[in-house]
Amino acid sequence: MTETQKPTSRYRWVICALIFAMITINYMDRMVFGVLSPELKKIFTWSDADYANITFWFEVGYTFGLAFVGRILDRIGTRLGLAIALAGWCIALAMHSGMATIVGFCLARFLLGLTESGAFPGATKAVAEWFPSRERALVAGIFNSGSNVGAILAPALVPIIFYHFGWQAAILATAGVGLIWLAFWLTAFRSPETHPLVSPSELAHIRSDPPDAITESMPLGRILSTRQAWAFMMGKFFTDAIWRWNIYLLPLFFSQHFGMKIFEFGPPFLVIYLMADVGSIGGGWLSSTLLKRGWSLNKARKTAMLVCVIGVMPVALTTFVPIEWKWVAICIVGLAMASHQGWSSNLYTSVSDLFPKHAVATVAGIGGTAGGLGTMGLLKLTAILFDSQAKNSNNEHVYTLLFTFAGLAYLAALACFHFLVPKMEPVR
């Protein structure tokens, strides 16, 4: 068989699977601390404000890392950059098991956030390198759903390890999973042009988009001068905070509001993050399908984002659900998480829609920095509110205020995005 007769390969979907697995591990590693939070509070006699302040330092590291990690990835490449990031966050997570003070846990959370900052910019860059624009929203939905799978696995497995071996073992076991992925990544990932398992026809498919309008490297100042970059940054600022607040505080909320124990987290979080999985893939599928039906890029992406905004709004009612109807609250939260993931799939894809490939990781990184700043602000506000309500052990007023903010944040994000980019066109 000649080279021109070589069958079309599908190796780009292997890359998709590797990125999906990496994001799954990323979320398992960042969620294990939240799952253990009710027990760690007892062991170390932390207050709610102490816990919120410890989680705040993850965001400090994450935000600081995102400020420059995208630029590093664009310079050293996706393969090496993601390998370094994952090895680093496995080590940082393992450090948690040796800590006994609030300062020690703050340091470990900072280092975990710093090293985990490479995950999503690297994933976004890999998708831009390996998939044409018409497939990217779907692929972003698939890899973004890895965060939901990680969020399912953590509350399902961590309590079992905790019960039999203790909290340190739960952390170390989770940290060790990433080293397996690292071996597969270094073996399997190359650029499409140099990969022996990519056929000429698949390479032609991957490179079927028109060439980038900008071929020279874009300085950071030039990127920050564009309305497109600020649209992405504002979208991340408002909505990343809600998603990450849920990761840190939902176990505590269900424990305090509904009286759930750590061993009861499994079924509720399974439902919530399975719904989030559907939303992640569904949001990417929706805009990709609309594009295939002839809709403009602007209309397809923004319609999908609007559907997701509407799906988040009912979360403002969460604290008003009676205690005996906890599964209604779980489904409301699940719908919000699903809508966030659908929103995020399209927001991440907008980076590769609007910027040349060599700038994708940089833009994703600075957008992540904006999201980190929003999260830091929300966590600090949460700690202040917890302190102000110290005599009210269930913190009902605090949760009501924060869930109401969550219900409105995505509407504000979409309004900012549309105002800054009324028509989605690549930077020129």
LOGU-135002 format. One record per residue (C-alpha): residue in one letter; x, y, z. Coordinates in steps of 0.5 Angstrom, whole numbers, plus 500, padded with zeros to 3 digits. Each point is the difference from the previous one (the first is absolute). Example, Ala and Ser with C-alpha at 12.3 -4.5 7.8 and 13.67 -1.06 7.14 Angstrom:
# LOGU-135002
a525491516
s502507498
***
This chain:
# LOGU-135002
m500500500
t503507498
e500506505
t494503496
q496494501
k501500507
p494499504
t497507504
s503499507
r496503506
y506501505
r498507502
w494496504
v506497504
i503507501
c493502503
a499494504
l507501503
i498508502
f493497503
a504496504
m505505502
i494505502
t497494504
i506499504
n501508501
y493500503
m501494505
d506503502
r497507502
m493497503
v503495505
f501506505
g493502499
v498493501
l504499506
s498507503
p495498505
e504495503
l507504500
k496506503
k499495506
i507497500
f503507500
t494504503
w500505495
s494505499
d496501494
a504506499
d507497501
y498495494
a497505496
n507504501
i504493498
t496499494
f502508498
w507498499
f499495495
e497506496
v506504501
g504495497
y496498495
t499508498
f507501500
g502494496
l495502495
a503507499
f506497496
v499492499
g496501493
r506504498
i505495502
l496494497
d500504493
r507501501
i502493502
g495496497
t494496502
r503493501
l505502505
g496506503
l495495502
a505495503
i503505504
a493502503
l497494502
a507497503
g500506504
w493500503
c500493502
i506502504
a497506503
l494496501
a504494504
m503506504
h493501504
s501493503
g506503504
m496506503
a497501506
t499508501
i496505496
v506503498
g503494497
f493498496
c500507497
l507499498
a498493497
r494503497
f504506497
l505495496
l494496498
g496506497
l507502497
t501493496
e493499498
s500506496
g503497494
a494495499
f495504497
p504505495
g504494498
a494496499
t497506496
k507500496
a500493498
v493500497
a501506496
e506496497
w497493499
f493502498
p496505495
s496505502
r493497499
e502494505
r503504505
a494502504
l498492500
v507498502
a501506506
g493497502
i503493501
f507502503
n496505505
s495494502
g506497503
s500505506
n493497501
v503493500
g505502505
a495503504
i496494500
l506495502
a503505505
p493499505
a499493498
l507497501
v503505505
p496499506
i501492499
i508501501
f499505505
y496495504
h505494499
f506504500
g500507503
w500507496
q507500498
a499493496
a494503497
i504506498
l507496498
a495495496
t497506496
a507503498
g503494498
v495499494
g503505496
l506497499
i497494496
w497506495
l507503500
a503494497
f494499494
w501507499
l507500498
t500494496
a493502496
f501508499
r503503494
s498506495
p495497495
e506502494
t505495503
h496494503
p500494497
l493498501
v497506497
s498498492
p501506495
s492500500
e499501507
l506505500
a496504494
h494500504
i503503507
r503505495
s494502496
d499506504
p502507496
p507502502
d501504506
a499508499
i506501504
t506496499
e505504504
s500499508
m495505503
p503504506
l496499507
g499508499
r497499493
i495494503
l498504506
s498506495
t495496497
r493500501
q500492499
a504499506
w497504505
a493497498
f503493501
m503503507
m493503502
g497493499
k505496504
f500506506
f493499501
t499493499
d506496502
a499503507
i493496500
w503493498
r506500505
w496503506
n495494498
i506495500
y503503507
l493501504
l495495497
p502495505
l500505506
f493502498
f497493499
s503498507
q497507503
h493501497
f498493499
g504496505
m504495495
k506496503
i506499496
f498493498
e493503497
f504505495
g500494494
p493500497
p499507501
f506502496
l500495495
v493503498
i503507500
y506498496
l497495495
m495506499
a506505499
d503494495
v494501496
g500507500
s507501498
i500495494
g493503498
g502507500
g505499495
w496495496
l495506500
s504505497
s504495495
t493497498
l497508498
l507501496
k499494496
r493502499
g502507497
w500504506
s505506500
l506499505
n497506504
k493497501
a502493501
r504501506
k496506503
t494496500
a503494503
m503504505
l493504501
v497493501
c505498506
v499507503
i492498501
g502494503
v504503505
m495505503
p496495504
v506499505
a498506504
l494496503
t504494503
t500503507
f493500500
v499493498
p497496507
i505496503
e496494499
w500501492
k507500500
w500496493
v497506497
a505505502
i505495497
c497500494
i500507500
v507501501
g501494495
l497504495
a504506501
m506496500
a498497493
s499507498
h507503502
q503494496
g496502494
w502507501
s507498501
s501496494
n498506495
l504505504
y506496499
t499499493
s499507499
v507501501
s502496494
d495503496
l502507501
f508499501
p506497496
k502493502
h507503503
a496504505
v495496502
a503497507
t502507501
v493503500
a497494504
g505501505
i499508501
g492498500
g501495505
t504505504
a494504500
g496494502
g504499506
l500508502
g492499500
t501493504
m505503505
g495506501
l494495501
l504496505
k502506504
l493503500
t498493503
a505500505
i498507502
l492498500
f502493504
d503504505
s494505501
q495494501
a505497505
k494499505
n496497494
s503493499
n496498494
n502507496
e493500497
h500507498
v507500497
y498494496
t494504497
l504506498
l505496497
f495495496
t496506498
f507503497
a501494496
g494500497
l501507497
a507500499
y500496493
l495505497
a505506502
a505496497
l496499493
a499507500
c507502501
f502495494
h495503495
f501507502
l508499499
v499495494
p493502496
k503496494
m505494501
e505501495
p508498501
v505505502
r503504494
***
